[in-house]
């Protein structure tokens, strides 16, 4: 990746983090709604990850060095960012020059319950072969339930989309992520700020 392209993406990414953090701070009416649904989403991701581990997923992923992570740049969605904000957790320091901005030397930088939908629901053939028929059916049921939960966010917030924050941010073109679909404002004034989102320091 050319230096100019990396700089442009990093500026856009940091701008999105700051914008959503500022919008989140003035969104008191939605806090209970968010807390309840984000808790369910985290629980579902945990159950999906447990099945992944049962199939030897960690060992398989380490062996192939995360070959399925190639499109990770556009995987993180508003749901994951709102989860981190709600729990006052830091966004890992990302590097868009790599295979996936969230892929570190020891694997994914995100806790399994904080990983994007596309990441926790993907099974390569090797991992899938390690699951029983019952576990595969269970995995499919959990995936459908998780997708439905994400759809709730898409119905409520203009910036929610499985296509990811960078792509959705381009579509919104500066409009609020936390506005209702079809509206231009969140529930309260958006406070402009720089570097307001907690971010992990450089490794």
C-alpha positions in Angstrom: 0.0 0.0 0.0 1.4 3.4 -1.0 2.1 5.9 1.8 -0.5 8.3 0.5 -3.2 5.7 0.4 -2.4 4.5 3.9 -2.5 8.0 5.3 -5.9 8.7 3.6 -7.5 5.5 5.1 -6.0 6.1 8.5 -7.4 9.7 8.6 -10.8 8.5 7.5 -10.7 5.7 10.2 -9.7 8.0 13.0 -12.4 10.5 11.9 -15.1 7.9 12.0 -14.0 6.8 15.5 -14.1 10.3 16.8 -17.4 11.1 15.1 -19.2 8.0 16.5 -17.7 8.6 20.0 -19.0 12.1 20.0 -22.4 11.0 18.8 -22.5 8.3 21.4 -21.9 10.7 24.3 -25.2 12.6 23.5 -27.3 9.5 23.0 -28.9 8.9 26.5 -32.3 7.9 25.2 -30.8 4.8 23.4 -28.4 3.6 26.2 -30.8 1.0 27.7 -31.8 -0.2 24.2 -28.2 -0.5 23.2 -27.0 -2.3 26.4 -29.7 -5.0 26.2 -29.0 -5.8 22.5 -25.2 -5.5 22.7 -25.2 -7.9 25.6 -27.2 -10.5 23.5 -24.8 -10.0 20.5 -21.8 -10.5 22.7 -23.3 -13.7 24.1 -24.1 -15.1 20.7 -20.6 -14.3 19.5 -19.2 -16.1 22.5 -21.3 -19.2 21.7 -20.2 -19.2 18.1 -16.5 -18.9 19.2 -16.9 -21.8 21.5 -18.0 -24.0 18.6 -15.1 -22.6 16.6 -12.7 -23.7 19.4 -14.3 -27.1 19.7 -13.4 -27.7 16.0 -9.8 -26.8 16.6 -10.2 -23.4 15.0 -7.4 -21.7 16.9 -4.8 -24.3 15.8 -6.0 -24.2 12.2 -6.0 -20.4 12.0 -2.5 -20.3 13.4 -1.3 -22.8 10.8 -2.6 -20.8 7.8 -1.7 -17.4 9.3 -5.2 -16.1 9.0 -5.7 -16.5 5.3 -9.4 -15.7 5.6 -8.6 -12.2 7.1 -7.7 -10.6 3.8 -10.8 -8.5 3.6 -10.7 -7.5 7.3 -10.4 -3.8 6.5 -14.1 -3.4 5.9 -15.4 -5.9 8.5 -15.7 -3.8 11.6 -19.2 -2.4 11.9 -21.0 0.2 14.0 -22.1 -2.6 16.3 -18.6 -3.5 17.3 -17.6 0.1 17.8 -20.7 0.7 20.0 -19.9 -2.4 22.0 -16.4 -1.0 22.8 -17.8 2.4 23.6 -20.5 1.0 25.9 -17.9 -1.1 27.8 -15.4 1.8 27.8 -12.9 -0.4 26.0 -10.1 0.8 23.8 -10.1 0.2 20.0 -6.9 -1.7 19.2 -4.2 0.2 17.3 -4.8 -0.8 13.7 -2.4 -1.1 10.7 -4.1 -0.8 7.3 -0.9 -1.9 5.6 -1.3 -5.5 6.6 -3.6 -8.3 5.6 -6.1 -7.2 8.2 -5.8 -4.0 10.3 -6.8 -6.1 13.4 -4.4 -9.0 12.8 -1.3 -8.8 15.0 1.7 -11.0 15.4 -0.2 -13.4 17.7 -3.5 -13.4 15.9 -6.6 -11.2 16.1 -6.3 -8.1 18.3 -10.0 -8.2 19.2 -11.7 -10.3 21.9 -13.9 -12.9 20.2 -17.0 -11.3 21.6 -15.9 -8.0 20.0 -15.1 -9.4 16.6 -17.1 -8.4 13.5 -20.0 -10.5 12.2 -18.2 -11.7 9.1 -15.3 -13.0 11.3 -17.3 -14.9 13.9 -19.7 -16.5 11.4 -17.1 -17.7 8.9 -16.0 -21.3 8.8 -13.4 -22.5 6.3 -13.7 -26.0 5.1 -11.0 -27.2 7.5 -12.7 -25.9 10.6 -16.2 -26.9 9.3 -15.0 -30.5 8.9 -14.2 -30.5 12.6 -17.8 -29.9 13.6 -20.5 -32.6 14.1 -23.8 -32.3 12.2 -25.5 -31.2 15.4 -22.8 -28.5 16.0 -23.2 -27.3 12.4 -26.9 -26.9 12.8 -26.3 -25.1 16.1 -23.8 -22.8 14.4 -26.3 -22.0 11.6 -29.0 -21.2 14.1 -26.8 -18.9 16.1 -25.6 -17.2 12.9 -29.2 -16.5 11.9 -30.0 -15.1 15.3 -26.9 -12.9 15.3 -27.8 -11.6 11.8 -31.3 -10.7 13.0 -29.8 -8.7 15.9 -27.6 -6.8 13.5 -30.6 -6.0 11.4 -32.2 -4.3 14.5 -29.3 -1.9 14.4 -29.6 -1.3 10.7 -33.3 -0.4 11.3 -32.4 2.1 14.1 -29.1 3.7 13.0 -28.2 5.1 9.7 -24.6 4.1 10.1 -25.2 0.4 10.9 -24.3 -1.9 8.0 -22.6 -5.2 7.6 -20.5 -3.6 4.9 -18.4 -2.0 7.6 -17.6 1.4 9.0 -15.3 2.7 6.2 -17.7 1.8 3.4 -20.7 3.1 5.3 -18.9 6.2 6.3 -18.3 7.0 2.6 -22.0 6.5 1.8 -23.1 8.7 4.7 -20.7 11.5 3.5 -20.4 13.2 6.9 -23.9 12.6 8.1 -24.4 11.1 11.6 -23.9 7.4 12.1 -26.4 7.4 15.0 -29.2 9.3 13.3 -32.4 7.4 12.5 -32.4 6.1 8.9 -33.7 8.9 6.7 -32.9 11.6 9.3 -30.0 14.0 9.6 -29.5 14.4 13.3 -28.9 12.3 16.4 -30.8 12.8 19.6 -28.8 15.9 20.8 -26.0 18.1 19.5 -23.0 16.3 18.1 -19.8 17.5 19.8 -16.9 18.0 17.5 -13.7 16.6 18.9 -10.3 15.2 17.9 -8.9 11.9 19.1 -11.7 11.5 21.6 -12.0 7.7 21.2 -9.9 5.6 23.5 -7.3 3.8 21.4 -4.7 1.3 22.4 -1.2 2.6 22.2 1.2 1.5 19.5 2.6 -1.9 20.3 
